[in-house]
Each structure stands twice: as structure tokens, then as C-alpha cells.
Amino acid sequence: VVFGAVSVPPRALLDALAHLFSGEPLTMQETLVVDVRLPRVVLAVFVGGALAVAGAIYQALFGNPLADPYILGVSSGAGLGATIAFVLTSALGLSAARWGIVPLFAFVAGLLTIALVAKLGSAKGRLGPVSLLLAGVAISYTLAAITAFIMVLTHEQMSAIVYWNMGGLNRASWPYIAVTAPVVLAGGLTAGFFARDLDLMLLGDERAGHLGLDTKRFTKVALSLATLLTASAVA
């Protein structure tokens, strides 16, 4: 928080937080800390945490240390869904409702993506680690191409979409955190509640089933949870 183009001493951070909770007016330096830098740091923590937990869930479910939201195409699917929402809200004049529509589209698209990847990467009802990753990479590139095609069709909004898809924390604000934090916290706590079941999945579907876990039902729940976390981070 104290590092940046404008140097802020650590003492100013403590003073800004003290004045914020006391209701006293903030100086310009304190406003920089509270309204610009602190939201970026906090949002970075939530986004990084969401992707980390999602990656851990995918690795446990698929028994592959390379499985993550990017390789499996979930982030590309969520990005495509968010891009579609971006275009629709602009075309329909619903920009004010974008903060709610974009995460919804991102989640649905991400969920459909992981379902498609799992379908393509399975043989005789079982997920193959190698085929799963290959399917994820193929789907990821395909969705990226579709996203690029949409940007070409809506060339008047291309710069805004490209800028958004590149990602960044420069527009972070407390309202963004208010939307993201509850989802990430709930998802992280739920993942912790499923820690034993995730450990069982690392033993393989058959052994996990022998130990009393309904692997098919749990896989669906865990995939939805990991996809929700990924979509929240992307959106």
C-alpha cells in the first residue's frame, strides 16, 4: 500500500485507517491510501485466493497437479461469457446493471466450459488426466478465438473489451470488493469444509467410493464451487 508513484510513509497508512474509523476528514495522501491503493491490494488478495482455491479443487478432482482454471479452459469460458455480457449491456443500454450481469454470464459460461472439457476428456465414464488437459487446452484456444471474433464484430467497443480482458486492478474499488469478497469467502470456507472429501478424491474415484464418498455427486458440487470462484475472479 505504501509503494507507488507517490511515496507514502507507513505512518500515513495508520493515520488514514485511524481517521477513517473515527470519521475525521482525510487528507489527500490519506485519500490516496484508502480509496485507491488499499482497494487494489485487498481485491488482489481475494482474486489470488479465489484462483488458488479453485486450482486446488481441480487438482484434487482430476488427480493432476497441472489442472488449473487456465489450462482447463474455465477462465477462457468465463472471459467469453463476460465479454458477451459486456457487449449485450452496452447494446441494450444496461451499463448500470453490468456489475450483476457480467459475473452471472461469466459463471454460466465457465460452468458450461468445464462440463464440455470433462465430457471430451472422459472415456467410458472416467476422466483421463492427459486427455482432460488436452481437451482443456483445445477448448481454451477455441473460446479465445470466439472472443476475438466477437471483438471484431463489435469493433467500436474493441478497445474497451481488450482492455478489460487484459485484466488489472487499477479500477478496483470498495463496491467491487463488496461483490467479490462474500463469494470468495463463502467459497473458501466451503472448500475447507470439503477438505476430507477432496483428500479422498486424490485416492481415485474407486477407492474414494469404497470409503463412502458419492464421487459423482461430489464432483458436480466441487466443479460448481471451483467454477464459481474462477468466474468471480475473472469478472
C-alpha positions in Angstrom: 0.0 0.0 0.0 2.8 2.4 0.8 4.7 1.8 -2.5 3.9 3.6 -5.8 4.5 6.6 -7.9 3.8 8.8 -4.8 5.7 7.8 -1.7 3.5 7.2 1.3 5.2 6.6 4.7 3.9 3.7 6.8 2.7 6.1 9.4 0.4 7.7 6.9 -1.3 4.4 6.4 -2.0 4.0 10.1 -3.2 7.6 10.3 -5.6 7.1 7.3 -7.1 4.0 8.9 -7.5 5.8 12.3 -9.2 8.8 10.7 -11.4 6.6 8.5 -12.9 4.8 11.5 -13.1 7.9 13.6 -15.0 9.8 10.9 -12.4 12.6 10.7 -11.8 14.2 7.2 -8.9 12.6 5.3 -6.0 14.4 3.8 -5.2 14.0 0.1 -2.5 11.5 0.9 -4.8 9.5 3.2 -7.5 9.5 0.5 -4.9 8.1 -1.9 -4.3 5.2 0.5 -7.9 4.5 1.4 -9.7 4.9 -1.9 -7.0 3.9 -4.4 -4.3 1.7 -3.1 -6.0 -0.2 -0.4 -8.8 -1.5 -2.6 -6.3 -2.7 -5.2 -4.4 -4.7 -2.6 -7.5 -6.1 -1.0 -9.0 -7.1 -4.3 -5.7 -8.7 -5.4 -5.8 -10.8 -2.3 -9.4 -12.0 -3.0 -8.7 -12.7 -6.7 -5.5 -14.6 -6.0 -7.2 -16.5 -3.2 -10.1 -17.5 -5.4 -7.9 -18.8 -8.2 -5.7 -20.7 -5.7 -8.6 -22.4 -4.1 -10.1 -23.2 -7.5 -6.8 -24.7 -8.7 -6.5 -26.9 -5.6 -10.1 -28.2 -6.1 -9.4 -29.0 -9.8 -6.2 -30.7 -8.9 -7.8 -32.9 -6.3 -10.8 -33.8 -8.5 -8.7 -34.7 -11.6 -5.7 -36.1 -9.7 -3.4 -33.9 -11.8 -1.0 -31.2 -10.5 -1.3 -29.3 -13.8 -5.0 -28.8 -13.6 -6.0 -25.2 -13.0 -8.6 -22.8 -14.3 -6.5 -21.6 -17.2 -5.3 -25.0 -18.6 -8.8 -26.4 -18.2 -10.3 -23.5 -20.2 -12.6 -22.3 -17.4 -11.1 -18.9 -17.3 -11.4 -18.6 -21.1 -15.0 -19.6 -20.8 -15.7 -17.2 -18.1 -13.9 -14.5 -20.1 -16.1 -15.2 -23.1 -19.3 -15.1 -21.0 -18.2 -11.8 -19.5 -17.4 -10.4 -23.0 -20.8 -11.4 -24.2 -22.4 -9.7 -21.2 -20.2 -6.6 -21.8 -21.5 -6.3 -25.4 -25.1 -7.0 -24.6 -25.3 -4.5 -21.7 -23.8 -1.8 -24.0 -26.1 -2.7 -26.9 -29.2 -2.7 -24.6 -28.3 0.3 -22.5 -27.9 -1.7 -19.4 -24.5 -0.5 -18.3 -25.8 0.3 -14.9 -26.6 -3.3 -14.3 -23.3 -4.6 -15.7 -21.9 -5.3 -12.3 -24.5 -8.0 -11.7 -24.9 -9.3 -15.3 -21.2 -9.8 -16.1 -20.5 -12.2 -13.1 -23.6 -14.2 -13.9 -22.6 -14.7 -17.5 -19.1 -15.5 -16.5 -20.2 -18.2 -14.1 -22.7 -19.8 -16.5 -20.1 -19.8 -19.3 -17.4 -21.2 -17.0 -19.7 -24.0 -15.8 -20.6 -25.0 -19.4 -16.9 -24.9 -20.3 -15.8 -27.3 -17.6 -18.7 -29.6 -18.4 -17.7 -29.7 -22.0 -14.0 -30.3 -21.1 -14.9 -33.1 -18.8 -17.1 -34.7 -21.4 -14.4 -34.5 -24.1 -11.7 -35.7 -21.7 -13.6 -38.7 -20.4 -13.5 -42.3 -21.7 -16.0 -44.9 -20.5 -17.2 -42.6 -17.8 -13.8 -41.9 -16.4 -11.7 -38.8 -16.6 -8.3 -39.3 -18.2 -5.7 -36.8 -16.8 -3.9 -36.4 -20.1 -6.9 -36.3 -22.4 -8.5 -33.9 -19.9 -5.7 -31.4 -20.2 -5.6 -31.7 -24.0 -9.3 -31.1 -24.1 -8.9 -28.1 -21.8 -6.2 -26.5 -23.9 -8.2 -27.1 -27.2 -11.3 -25.6 -25.7 -9.4 -22.7 -24.2 -7.9 -21.7 -27.6 -11.3 -22.2 -29.3 -13.1 -19.9 -26.8 -10.3 -17.3 -27.1 -10.9 -17.3 -30.9 -14.6 -16.8 -30.4 -13.9 -13.9 -28.0 -11.6 -12.4 -30.7 -14.3 -12.8 -33.3 -16.9 -11.0 -31.1 -14.5 -8.2 -30.7 -14.1 -7.9 -34.5 -17.9 -7.8 -34.9 -18.1 -5.1 -32.3 -15.1 -3.1 -33.4 -16.4 0.1 -31.9 -16.1 -1.5 -28.5 -12.9 -3.5 -29.2 -10.6 -1.3 -27.2 -12.8 -1.4 -24.1 -13.1 -5.2 -24.4 -9.4 -5.8 -25.0 -8.5 -3.5 -22.1 -11.0 -5.4 -19.8 -9.7 -8.9 -21.0 -6.1 -8.0 -20.2 -7.2 -7.7 -16.6 -5.9 -5.3 -14.0 -6.6 -3.8 -10.6 -6.4 -0.2 -11.5 -10.2 0.2 -11.3 -10.5 -1.6 -8.0 -12.9 0.0 -5.6 -14.8 -0.9 -2.4 -18.0 -1.7 -4.3 -16.1 -4.3 -6.4 -14.8 -5.8 -3.2 -18.3 -5.8 -1.7 -19.5 -8.0 -4.5 -16.4 -10.2 -4.8 -15.5 -10.8 -1.1 -18.6 -12.6 0.0 -18.4 -15.1 -2.9 -14.7 -15.8 -2.3 -15.0 -16.1 1.4 -18.0 -18.4 1.2 -16.3 -20.5 -1.5 -13.1 -20.7 0.5 -14.9 -21.8 3.7 -17.0 -24.3 1.8 -13.8 -25.8 0.2 -12.3 -26.1 3.6 -15.4 -27.9 4.8 -14.9 -30.4 1.9 -11.2 -30.9 2.6 -11.6 -34.5 3.7 -13.6 -35.3 0.6 -11.0 -33.7 -1.7 -8.3 -35.7 0.0 -10.3 -38.9 -0.7 -10.6 -37.9 -4.4 -6.8 -37.9 -4.6 -7.0 -41.6 -4.0 -9.1 -42.1 -7.1 -12.8 -42.5 -7.8 -12.9 -46.2 -7.0 -11.1 -46.0 -3.6 -13.0 -42.8 -2.6 -16.3 -44.6 -3.4 -15.3 -47.5 -1.2 -14.6 -45.1 1.7 -18.2 -43.8 1.4 -17.9 -40.8 -0.9 -20.6 -40.3 -3.6 -18.0 -39.3 -6.2 -20.3 -38.4 -9.0 -22.4 -36.1 -6.8 -19.4 -34.6 -5.1 -17.6 -33.9 -8.4 -20.6 -31.9 -9.6 -20.7 -29.9 -6.4 -16.9 -29.3 -6.3 -16.8 -28.3 -10.0 -19.5 -25.8 -9.5 -17.7 -24.4 -6.5 -14.4 -24.1 -8.3 -16.0 -22.5 -11.3 -17.9 -20.0 -9.2 -14.6 -18.9 -7.6 -12.9 -18.7 -11.0 -15.8 -16.7 -12.6 -15.9 -14.3 -9.6 -12.1 -13.7 -10.0 -12.4 -13.2 -13.8 -15.5 -10.9 -13.6 
